[in-house]
Every structure is written in structure tokens, then in C-alpha cells.
Amino acid sequence: MKCAQTYVELMHKYLDEEIATEEEKQLRKHLQECTSCHSHFQELKKALALVQSTTYIQAPLHFTANVMARLPKEKTTVTYGRWFKDHPMLVAAAVFVILMTGSVFSTWNSDTQLSVSKQSNLQVQGNTVIVPEGEVVEGDVFVRNGDLKIEGEVQGDVVVINGDKYLASAGKVTGNIEEIDQFFGWMWYNIKDFFSHLF
């Protein structure tokens, strides 16, 4: 076909039913005069008819299921990789929990030194923290890796973490008393403490 490209464009417009009346007259006149364009136009019409007839073809029953069953199985690493990409917040939270648990656990195991809250009227004798008789300690008293003996008064909470014993002979405590001797109890106490300060 050696004719101008405009006639091919007119053929496509005609087949798409977007051709103007003047353009259609021009195309019909040219097709009567040019056998090459006429045969090309007939081929386009046949191709269009073939495409339109295939819309009625239906796939066999269970076609999709059969194709999916024949596909090779996905590798486990690919499955996990896709899950990680689909749930980035859960992955970040899991990594955070793992790292924090490891950090807290290593701190729990490595810290065996006696530590005490900072009230000036507390006495430390060896591994025992004493609230002397007649003394009033204001605020919470924390003792870690040691014993606590209360002979005076504590106006607040008392927390003994990983200690051997808590003794309150004649002493008085106005707040709560907690003895934490397990790792998970210590973690639970820290979580409660964090949220109580938060709210």
C-alpha cells in the first residue's frame, strides 16, 4: 500500500465509528479508485470481526484453579520476604521487642551491685538497707540486689528487687510493698511504673 497515511487513519476512524460524514465520503471514493487500499481495508474488517467473535469464547471449567495448581511452589524465603514487605510496622515492633528484651535481660543478669534510692536518711550496712528507728523517709524506697530493714517510717512505696529478704519489724509503710525476685516480675513492675508515670 503506497497511499498516504491519512487514508489508513480514516480506515481506523471508520472501523471505530468515529469518522465524520465528509471523511467517510473521501474514504469511499479513494477505496473505489485504489485496489491496494481496498484490500487493506478488507483485511482490517476481517481482523476486527475475528476479535469481536472471540469475546464469546469461554475458558474451561476450573481453568484458573488448574493453572494455579500447575505453577511451581513458592520458596519459603520468598513467602516470608513478601510478608515482611506487607507488614513493616509489625516487623519493626517485633525487632524492637527482641532488642529491648535482650537488653533488659542482659542488664538484669549483669547488674549484681547493690543500688538504693537517694534518700539521705537511709543507712547502708553491707548488703542491707536500713530505715532507722525514729526516721521518716519521704518518697518511694527502691532497693536492688540487697535486703531492706524498716524500723522507722516510709511515706511512699517500698520496692525490693532481687533481694533476699524484706524485714519490717516495728516500721510503718504508707504505700505499697512489692518484692520482685524474678526477671519477668521486674519487667512487669517497670511496665506498670512507666504507665503510672505516663498517665
C-alpha positions as CSV (number, residue, x, y, z in Angstrom):
1,M,0.0,0.0,0.0
2,K,1.7,3.2,-1.2
3,C,-1.1,5.7,-0.5
4,A,-0.9,8.5,2.1
5,Q,-1.1,7.6,5.8
6,T,-4.2,9.8,6.1
7,Y,-6.3,7.1,4.3
8,V,-5.1,4.4,6.9
9,E,-6.2,6.8,9.7
10,L,-9.6,7.3,8.0
11,M,-10.0,3.5,7.8
12,H,-9.4,3.2,11.6
13,K,-11.8,6.0,12.3
14,Y,-14.4,4.3,10.2
15,L,-14.0,1.0,12.0
16,D,-14.1,2.7,15.4
17,E,-17.2,4.5,14.2
18,E,-15.6,7.9,14.8
19,I,-15.5,9.2,11.3
20,A,-17.2,12.4,10.1
21,T,-19.5,12.4,7.0
22,E,-17.1,14.3,4.8
23,E,-14.2,12.0,5.8
24,E,-16.3,8.9,5.0
25,K,-17.2,10.2,1.5
26,Q,-13.5,10.9,0.9
27,L,-12.6,7.3,2.1
28,R,-15.2,5.6,0.0
29,K,-14.1,7.5,-3.1
30,H,-10.5,6.5,-2.5
31,L,-11.3,2.8,-1.9
32,Q,-13.2,2.6,-5.2
33,E,-10.1,4.0,-7.0
34,C,-7.3,2.2,-5.1
35,T,-7.3,-1.6,-5.0
36,S,-4.4,-1.8,-2.6
37,C,-6.2,0.3,0.0
38,H,-9.4,-1.6,-0.7
39,S,-7.7,-5.0,0.0
40,H,-6.1,-3.5,3.2
41,F,-9.4,-2.2,4.4
42,Q,-11.0,-5.7,3.8
43,E,-8.2,-7.3,5.9
44,L,-8.8,-4.8,8.7
45,K,-12.5,-5.6,8.7
46,K,-11.7,-9.4,8.9
47,A,-9.4,-8.8,11.8
48,L,-12.0,-6.8,13.6
49,A,-14.6,-9.4,13.0
50,L,-12.3,-12.1,14.3
51,V,-11.5,-10.1,17.5
52,Q,-15.2,-9.5,18.1
53,S,-16.1,-13.1,17.6
54,T,-13.5,-14.2,20.3
55,T,-15.4,-12.4,23.0
56,Y,-17.8,-15.3,23.2
57,I,-15.1,-17.9,23.9
58,Q,-15.2,-19.1,27.4
59,A,-12.4,-20.8,29.4
60,P,-13.0,-24.4,30.5
61,L,-14.4,-25.1,33.9
62,H,-11.8,-24.7,36.7
63,F,-9.3,-23.3,34.3
64,T,-7.8,-20.8,36.8
65,A,-7.6,-23.4,39.6
66,N,-5.8,-25.9,37.2
67,V,-3.3,-23.3,36.1
68,M,-2.6,-22.2,39.7
69,A,-2.1,-25.9,40.7
70,R,0.5,-26.4,38.0
71,L,2.6,-23.4,39.0
72,P,5.8,-24.3,40.9
73,K,5.6,-23.9,44.6
74,E,6.9,-20.6,46.0
75,K,10.1,-20.8,48.1
76,T,9.6,-20.2,51.8
77,T,12.1,-17.3,51.8
78,V,10.0,-15.5,49.1
79,T,6.9,-16.0,51.2
80,Y,8.5,-14.6,54.3
81,G,10.0,-11.7,52.3
82,R,6.6,-10.8,50.9
83,W,5.0,-11.0,54.4
84,F,7.8,-8.7,55.8
85,K,7.1,-6.2,53.0
86,D,3.3,-6.3,53.6
87,H,3.6,-5.8,57.4
88,P,6.5,-3.3,58.0
89,M,5.1,-2.0,61.3
90,L,4.8,-5.5,62.8
91,V,8.3,-6.3,61.7
92,A,9.6,-3.1,63.3
93,A,7.7,-3.8,66.5
94,A,9.0,-7.4,66.7
95,V,12.6,-6.3,66.2
96,F,12.1,-3.6,68.8
97,V,10.7,-6.1,71.3
98,I,13.5,-8.6,70.7
99,L,16.2,-6.0,71.1
100,M,14.7,-4.5,74.2
101,T,14.1,-7.9,75.8
102,G,17.7,-8.8,75.1
103,S,19.0,-5.5,76.5
104,V,16.8,-5.8,79.6
105,F,17.7,-9.4,80.2
106,S,21.5,-8.7,79.9
107,T,21.1,-5.7,82.3
108,W,19.2,-8.0,84.7
109,N,21.9,-10.7,84.7
110,S,24.9,-8.4,84.7
111,D,23.8,-6.0,87.4
112,T,24.5,-7.6,90.8
113,Q,25.6,-4.5,92.6
114,L,23.6,-3.0,95.4
115,S,21.6,0.0,94.4
116,V,19.4,2.2,96.6
117,S,17.1,5.2,96.1
118,K,18.6,8.6,97.1
119,Q,17.0,9.4,100.4
120,S,19.6,10.9,102.8
121,N,18.3,9.2,106.0
122,L,18.7,5.7,104.7
123,Q,21.6,3.7,106.2
124,V,23.5,1.0,104.3
125,Q,25.3,-1.7,106.2
126,G,26.9,-4.3,103.9
127,N,24.1,-5.6,101.7
128,T,21.3,-4.4,104.0
129,V,19.5,-1.0,103.7
130,I,18.0,0.2,107.0
131,V,15.3,2.8,107.7
132,P,16.5,3.8,111.2
133,E,14.1,3.9,114.2
134,G,12.5,7.3,114.6
135,E,13.4,8.4,111.0
136,V,10.7,9.3,108.4
137,V,11.7,8.6,104.8
138,E,9.6,10.6,102.3
139,G,9.1,9.2,98.8
140,D,9.5,5.7,97.4
141,V,12.3,3.5,98.6
142,F,13.9,1.2,96.0
143,V,16.5,-1.5,96.9
144,R,18.0,-3.7,94.3
145,N,20.2,-6.7,95.0
146,G,20.0,-6.2,98.7
147,D,17.9,-6.5,101.8
148,L,15.7,-3.9,103.4
149,K,15.0,-3.5,107.1
150,I,12.4,-0.9,108.2
151,E,12.5,0.2,111.8
152,G,11.2,3.8,111.2
153,E,8.5,5.0,108.7
154,V,8.4,5.2,104.9
155,Q,5.9,7.6,103.4
156,G,5.6,6.1,100.0
157,D,6.0,2.8,98.2
158,V,8.7,0.2,99.0
159,V,10.2,-2.0,96.2
160,V,12.8,-4.7,96.9
161,I,14.2,-6.0,93.6
162,N,16.1,-9.3,93.6
163,G,16.7,-9.1,97.3
164,D,16.9,-12.0,99.8
165,K,14.5,-10.6,102.4
166,Y,12.4,-7.7,103.5
167,L,12.1,-7.1,107.2
168,A,9.5,-4.7,108.7
169,S,9.8,-5.2,112.4
170,A,8.3,-2.1,114.0
171,G,8.3,0.0,110.9
172,K,5.4,1.6,109.0
173,V,4.9,1.9,105.3
174,T,2.1,4.2,104.0
175,G,2.3,3.0,100.3
176,N,2.5,-0.4,98.6
177,I,5.2,-3.0,99.3
178,E,6.5,-5.1,96.4
179,E,9.1,-7.8,96.4
180,I,10.4,-8.6,92.9
181,D,12.7,-11.6,92.7
182,Q,12.1,-12.8,89.1
183,F,13.1,-11.3,85.8
184,F,9.6,-11.1,84.5
185,G,8.3,-9.7,87.7
186,W,10.9,-6.9,87.4
187,M,9.9,-6.3,83.8
188,W,6.2,-6.2,84.8
189,Y,7.0,-3.7,87.6
190,N,8.9,-1.4,85.1
191,I,6.0,-1.5,82.6
192,K,3.5,-0.6,85.4
193,D,5.7,2.1,86.7
194,F,6.2,3.6,83.2
195,F,2.4,3.7,82.5
196,S,1.6,5.1,86.0
197,H,4.0,8.0,85.4
198,L,2.7,8.4,81.9
199,F,-1.0,8.7,83.0
